Amino acid sequence: MKRLQTVQDLERLRRELASRAAPDAVIRVCSTGCRALGALDVCEALDGEIARRGLADRVRVVRVGCHGLCAGAVTMVIDPKGIFYQGVTAADVPEIIERTILGGKVVRRLCWTDGRKVVSRQDQVPFYKHQMRRVLRNCGVVDPKSLEDAVAHGAYAAAAQVLSTWTPEQVIDEVTRSGLRGRGGAGFPTGKKWQLARQAQGQPKYIICNADEGDPGAFMDRAVLEGDPHLVLEGMILGAYAIGAPRGFIYIRSEYPLAIECVEEALAQARQAGLLGPGILGTGFDFEMEVVRGAGAYVCGEETSLIESTAGRRATPRQRPPFPVTHGLFGRPTVVNNVETCANVPRIFELGAEKYADVGTEDSKGTKIFSLAGAVRHSGLVEVPLGRTLREIVFDIGGGIPEGRAFKAAQMGGPCGGCVPAAYLDLPISYSTPQDTGAIMGCGGVLVLDDTACMVDVARDIAAFAQEESCGKCIPCRVGTKRMCEILTRLTEGQAAPDDVERLESLAELLADVTSCGLAPNAVRTALRYFRGEFEAHVGGRQCPAGVCRALAAAPAP
């Protein structure tokens, strides 16, 4: 792409792209998560069939990011009619071209169905119909490896406007008025964090995007980076301008090779186009970014650990204060925002702070992305306004529990989150309300458990994860998670002592209070709080009510 020298150059490019003749049909195939079930084979089959029929000038195939409905892999959307197909294989391609592209009819067996009705349009599928896709708006729409496609769909418009007409103080004020809070789990007000960093003494300042995403079952950040990387880069540019940072880092775990590939290509494209580097778009603002590959340590979800790792040191948390906004990377003022937080920033300037804040609750503004997994019919990525209930997410969007089973609990917020029982299905999800249950919203992972799950076994798995991922810096975590895992193992193997449940409870409470980073498993505490009878059955009755723990007898059927 020709280098863009000014804001006007960017707008001229956008108009030029909009004026280009559109093809008769655009087939958007999820080519990220759906790869595991043959998405690339589907794309190759489409390319071949389109070439064989001489349709290359009329039909375009786009390899896009995640559409969200992971349970339907391989998924595709055919525009301009928005036809949604799921479970597509390469063998289905000739029929799709013949019936849908040429014949204008849908292939009913590939459409979404609940067993009674068939829905062909994506916006009418219940999984999508009940969402509000702000951050995910272009995921599954744009080619993540095409800057032109991103620009055509609005990328960098907010940055161009802000860099050319706003002061950094005005940017911070707008973000503050929007009510945006950090989406990484802590929920700290983003505008306030930026203001503290801007006011801090010391140069240079840095901004870091946390794309480590270590929670098992969480894949929100990965999907955004793989589906719309320029949105995240634009958010970082706006944050860097606000705090006065000339350099930024995107910290991505090495287990995300496709995300790394997409981001590095997006960085190269933005740099070549004049959207990164010296004097961005002729505004005089200099900013550069690079990718840092993480080794996959869960503790890097804590920002001081991530900063240590970014600097090339061992990933361990440090005492606060001082906080990173005054003493962060290399001892300089540093802002750490996660992927979803960065991706929300351009939307604030597109909508305006007031309109952005119209969605959500009094203390939790905007939308939140959740990764819905486990015992649910329609697993995948869900974006809804903050304040929606767990019932709406699991049943209205996720389609409920398969095989006629009952909802038992949802593990929310990853290993440092908690287990929310059915009694709280109608509790609104925001930064404050999950805490009433003893759980946290966290980064947005939701693992659904049905009535076949053993909560003791679930707690043991989480404790084993915490033990494995402990950085080892503090004795309470290093030793305490091991002892917690030992007790839970005894419970699942029928070897528990009479006082093991009380010892487990005491240990869990202790770890919550004294560990350095606060990432000790809250899930054990909440599992004990809501399912204590199940734990006691593993001791006194030597039974596993769910029949999961093989060393114990299953409870008799009612």
N, C-alpha and C positions, 0 to 999 in steps of 0.2 A: 504494500500500500504506500502511496505517496505520503511523504511526511507532512503533517498538518501543522502549519506555522501559527495559525490564529484560531480563536473561537469561531470566527466566521467560516474558516476552512472546514471545521467539523460540521457545522450546520449545512454548508453546501454539499458535503459528502452525504449527509443524511437525506437531503432532498433528492440528490441524484439516485441514491439507492431506492428511495420510495417511487421514483418515476420509472424505474426499470419494469419492463413487462413481466408480469407474474405468470408462472406456468399454470396449466390447467389444474394440476393437482400436486400437492406436496405431501410426501409420505414420510412422517417423522417416526423413526424407529428408535426405541430406547436401546442405546448401545453401551451402557455402563453396567448396572447391576444385572441386566438381562443377558449379558454376555455368557453367563454361566449356563444358560439354557439355549444358546445358539443364536443370539441376536446378530452376530456378525455373519453367520451363514445365511440368515434371512436377508440381510442387506446385500450380500453378494448375489443371492438368487434374484432379488428385485432388480439389481443393476443388469444382470444377464437377461432377464425376461423383458425389461424395458428396451434394451438394445436390440434384442431379437425381433421385437414387434415394431421397431422404428419409432419409439415414443420418447426418445431422449429430449426432444425440444418441448415436449408437453408435460412431462412428469419429472419431478425432482425428488430424489431420495436424500433425506438428511439424517445423519447419525447424531442423535440428540442425547441429552442426559435423561435422568430418571423421570418418568411420568408420575411416579408416586405409588401406583398400585402394584407393588412388588409381587403380590400373590398371583397376579395375572400374567407374569412373564411368559413369553416375550410379548411386550405391548407395542402398539403403534397407533398413531393418530393420522387420519387422512384428511387434509384440509383442501378446499375451503369449507367443507361441510362439517368438519369436526367429528368424523366417524372414528369410533374407538374400537379396536380389536385387541383381544387378549389371547394368550396361549397360542400365538402364531409360530409356525415352523416353516422351514424352507419349502416343504412340500405344499404349503397353502398358497404360495406366491402366485402360481399361474391362475388359480381361481380368483384371487384378490384382483389381479390385473384385469382378468376377463369380466368378472361380474361387477366390481366396484368402479374401477378406473374407466373401463370402456362401456359397461352396461348401466352404470348409475344405480346399482342395487347393492344391498348389503349382504354379506355372508353371515347369516344368522347364527351359525354354530360358533362363530368367533366373537360374537357380541357378548356384552355383559348380560347375565341373567340371574334372577333369584329363584329360578325354578318355575315361576309362574308367568313372568313377563320378560321380554327381551328388549334391551335398551341399546340403541346403536350410537347415539350422540354422547360424546364425552361429558358435556356439561349437564346431562341428565342422569348420568350414572350416580347413584347415591353416594358412592365414595368421594366423588368430586363435588357433587351438588351442595353438600353441607359444609364445604370448606370455604375459606377466604384466602386465596393464594396471592399474597403480596410479594414476599421474598421469592417464592417458587413460581412466580408468574411466567418467567421465561425458561424455567427448567423443563425440558421436554419439548421446547419450542425452538430455541436457537441452536445453531451448530456451535458447540463450546470451543471449537478450534478455529472459528472464523470471527475476526474482529469486525469485518463488514456486517455480518449477520447480527452481531451484538449491537453495533451502532444503529443499524436499521430498526432495532427494537428498543432504542432509547438509551443505550449505554453512553455514559460520560456526558450526557446533557446536563445533569445536575452539577457535576464537577465544573463544566465549562462556565455555567452561570455563576457559580459561587466564586471560583477563582478570579473571575473578571469583574465582579460587582459587589462582593461581600467582603467585610473585614473578618478576621479570625474570631473576634469577639461576637460578631453577629451570628456566625456559624454555631458557636458554643451556645449562645442564647436560644437559637432555633432548636437545637437538639435537646436542650434543657426543657423548653416549653413542650416538646413532643412527648416527654415522659419516658423516653426510651431507657430501659434498664438492661444491664448486661445479660445476654442470653446464655452465657456459659454456665449458669447455675447460681452464682451469688446474688445476682440481681442488683448490683450497685448502679446508681444513676450514671448513665454514660456522660451526660453533659457536665456533671460535677467532676467526674474523673478527668475529663479533658480540661476543665477550668483549672483544677489543681496542678495539672502538668504544665499548662501554659504559664501559670504564675510561678512555678518552681524555678529556682536559680540553677544555672548550669547549662552548658552546651557541649556537644550537640544533644538534642532530644531524640527519642526513638519511639516508634510505634510498632507493636508486634501483633500479628494476627495468630491466635491460638487455634490451630487446626489439628491438634493432637488427638482429640476425641477418643479417650481411652475407655469409656463405659461400654461393657459388653452389650451388644444389641442396639447400640446407638449408631446411626449413619446419616444424621441430618447434615452435618458439616461436609462430609465426603460428597454427598449428593449435590450440594450447592456448588462446591468447587469443581466437580465433574460436569455439572450441567450449565452453570452460568458464572464462570470464573471472573469475567470482567466486572460483574456487579460487586464482587468482593474487593477487587483492586480499586474500583471507584470509591467505595466506602473508606478504604485506607487512605486514599489521596485526600479525601475531605477531612479525615481525622488528623492526618499529618499537617495539613494547612492550618487547622484550628489550633493545634498545640505548638506549631513551629518546628516540626521535625523534618530534617532533610533526608532521613533514611528510615526504611521499614523492613521488617522481616516477616515472612509467612512460615510459621513452624508447622510442618506437616509430618505426621508419623510415616515411617518408611513402609508400613504395611498398606499404604495408599498409593501404589505406584501410578495408577491412572490419574488420580487427583494431582500428583506431582507433575505428571506429564502435561496435563491440561493447564495448570497454573504457570509452569515454566514457558509453555508456548504462548500463553496470554501475555506474560511479561515481555517476551521478546517482541510480540506484535505491537504492544502498547509503546514499547521503547522505540521501535522503528517508526511508528506513526507520530511520535512527538507527544504522546500522552504520559510518558515517564521521562525522567532525565532533567537536564537544565532547561529552565524557562518554558514550562509546560504550556502549550498553546499560546505562546507569546505573552503570558501573564507575569513572567518574572519569578514564578514559584518553582524552585528546584526540588525534585524528590525522586529518589531511587529506591527500588525494592529488590529483595532476593529471597529465594527459598532456603530454609534450613530444614534438613531432614532429621527427624527425631528417631530415637531407637525404640519407641513404643513403650515408654514407661507411664503407667497410670498416674503416678505422682505428678507428672507434668501438667495435669489438669489444674494444679495449684500454681498460681502465676509466678511466685518466686522460684519454684523448681524449674519452671519453663524458662525463666530468664537465665538461671544458672546453666541450663543445657544449651541455650542459644549462644551463650558466651564460650561454650566448649568445655564446660566443667561438669562435674557429676551432678545429676539432677536430684537435689535435696532442697527442702524448704528452708527458709531462714526466718528468724524472728522478725516480727513487725510490731511497732515502727522501728526504723523508717520504712515508709511504704514505697513501692516502685515509682509512684508519680513524682517522687523527689529523688530517690536513690534506687534506680533500676538497673538496666543493662549497662555494664561497665561503670556503674556508680552514677549514671546520668538519669535525668527524669525520663520515665518510660511509661507509656500507656499500653496495656495488654487488653485487647478485645477479642472475643471469639469470632468465628466465621459468620454466624448468624447476626451478631451485633453489627459487624461491618456491613453486611448485606442489607440491613435495615436502613442505614444512613442515607443512601441515595433516595430511597422511597420517601423519607421525611421531606426532602427538598422538592421532590416531584409533587407531593400532595400538599405540602405546607404543614406546619406543626399542629395547627388546630384540627385539620381534617385527619391527620395521622392519629391524633389523640382521641378522636371520636370513637375509636374502636378499642375495646378492652374494658377494664374496670378502673375504679378510682385510683388505685395504686399500681396498676399493671396495664400499661398502654400498649396498643398494637396487637400483632398476631404472634403466635408461637408455633414453631414446627415441632412435631412429635414423631418419633419413630415407633410405630405400632407393630409389636411382634408377639410371638407366643401363641397361646390358644385363642386365636381370633380368625374369623373367616377371611377377612381382607386385610392382610398385613401390608405395611408400606409407610410412606411419608404422608403426614397429615399436617396441614397448616390451618389453624383456626384462631379466632379472636381469643385473647386471654379472658378468662371468666367462663369459658365453656366447661361443661361437666365431664367427668370421666365416662358417664353413661353415654353421652352424645358421641364421644370419641370412639368408644368400644363398640357400641351397638348401632347408632345411626350411621356412622361412617365405616366402622370396621365390620359391620354385619353380624356382630354378636359371636357367641361361642359355638364352634362346630360340633357336629355329632350329638346335638341335644344336651350337651353338658351344661353345668351351671357355673357362673362366674364365682371364683373363690377370692381372688386378690389380684392386685396389679402391683408389680414391683416398679416404683417410680423413682427416677433420678439416679439410676445406676447403683453400684455397691454402696455409695455413701447416702443413698436415698432410703426409702422405706417401703414396706408392704402395706398397701391400702386395701382393707376388706370391703365386701359388698355394701356394708352399712354406709360407706362414703361415696357411693357411685354418683350421687347427685350433688356432691360438694363442688362448687366452682373451682377451677384450677387457675391459680395465680401465684404471685410470689409470696403471698401471705397465707392463703387458705390451706395449702397442703400441710403447713407447719402445725395446724390445729390437730392433724391426725398423727403427728410424730414423723411424718415423711417430708420430703421436699420435692419441688418440681424439677430441680436440677437442670441439666442441659436439655431434657425433654424425652428421655428414653422411657417407654411404657412397655413392660413385659407382662402380658396377660396370663394368669394362671387359672385353670379350671379346677373342678372338684376332684380331679385325679391327682393333683399335686400334693406332695407331702411338704409341709412348711419347714419341718426340721431338715429335710434333705435340701430344700432350697437355701435355707440359712447356712447349711454346711458348705454348699457350693460357693456362696458369696464369701464366706469366711476364708475358704481355701484360696479364692482369688485375691482377697486382701492380703493374705499371708505371702502369696507369691509376689505381689506387686509392692510390698512394703519396701521403701527405700533403705530402711535399716538405720536411719539416723537416730531415732529416739527409741529407748528401751521399751516404753509402754506399747508402742506399735510392733516393734520387732519381736518381742516376746509375747505380748498380749494376744496378737492375732494367731500365733501358733497355739497358745493354750486354748483359745476359743475354738479353733479348728479341732483340737484334740477332744474337747468335751462333746462337740457336735458329732464327731465321728463315733465316739462311744455311744451316743444316743442312737445313731442310725444302725449300729452293729449289735445292739442289745446288750451292751456292756456298761451301761451308765450306772453310776453310784446314786444312792437315794437323794443326795443333795446337789446333783449336777445341774439341775435347772436353776436353782438359786445361785450357784456359783457362776453359771453362764450369765445370768442377769446382772449380777454384781460386776463382773468383768466387762460386760458391754457398756454399762454406765460409766465405769472408770475410764475406758478407752475414749469415750465420747468427750470426756472432760480434759484429758491430759495429753493427748497426742499432739504433735507439732503442727500437722497440716489439717487435722480435722477430717481426714478421709477414712477413718475407721468405720466399719460397716454398721450403719444405723439400721440396716435391714434386719439384723439379729434382734435389736431392741424392739422394733415394731412387730416382728413376727412373734416374739414372746408376749408382747402387749395384747395382740388380738387373737393369737392361736395358742395360748398357754396350755390349754387342755390337751392339745395335740402333742406338745412337748412332754407333758406329764404322763401321757399314755405310753410314751416310749420308755418311761422309767417304771412307774408302778404297775401298769398292766402289761408291760412288755409287748405292746401292740403298736403297729403303724396303721392308724385309721385309714390312710389312703392306700395301703397295701403296696407301697413303693419300696420300703426298706426290707430287703429279702431275709435278713437275719431275724426279723420280728414277724409275729403272726399278724395277719390282716384282721381288722375289726369285723365281727360277724355282721352279715347283711341285715338291715332292718326288716 
